[in-house]
Amino acid sequence: MKNQLALSAALAAVVSMGVINSAEAADNERKRAPKERCYGISPAGQNDCGNLAGTHSCAGQSTIDNDPGEWRLVNKGSCESLGGMLRKEAKAKFKAMQNS
């Protein structure tokens, strides 16, 4: 009985280690995936760095949700599906807002 309990515990440990390693590998792959700046999707206070207006240069300083001048890094190719804009489009929209 003790041997069966020890064997069950060892098997559970090996299986859980495999699950943890798989999760870590998936997380590492996600972190290494190519990224791009996606403008207009950042909630207030959750931007990644400076904005197009040049009013700040640090992460977390945006004050408006989905400001077209604020950006976050996202997986390359996913920006538009998230409702955001790439830099060229964001700059044009920002410039149009400044001129109106």
Stockholm file with secondary structure:
# STOCKHOLM 1.0

chainA/1-100         MKNQLALSAALAAVVSMGVINSAEAADNERKRAPKERCYGISPAGQNDCGNLAGTHSCAGQSTIDNDPGEWRLVNKGSCESLGGMLRKEAKAKFKAMQNS
#=GR chainA/1-100 SS CHHHHHHHHHHHHHHHHHHHHHHHHHHHHHHHSCEEEEESCCCTTCCCSCCTTCSCCSTTCCCSTTCTTCEEEEETTCTGGGTCBCHHHHHHHHHHHHHC
#=GC SS_cons         CHHHHHHHHHHHHHHHHHHHHHHHHHHHHHHHSCEEEEESCCCTTCCCSCCTTCSCCSTTCCCSTTCTTCEEEEETTCTGGGTCBCHHHHHHHHHHHHHC
//
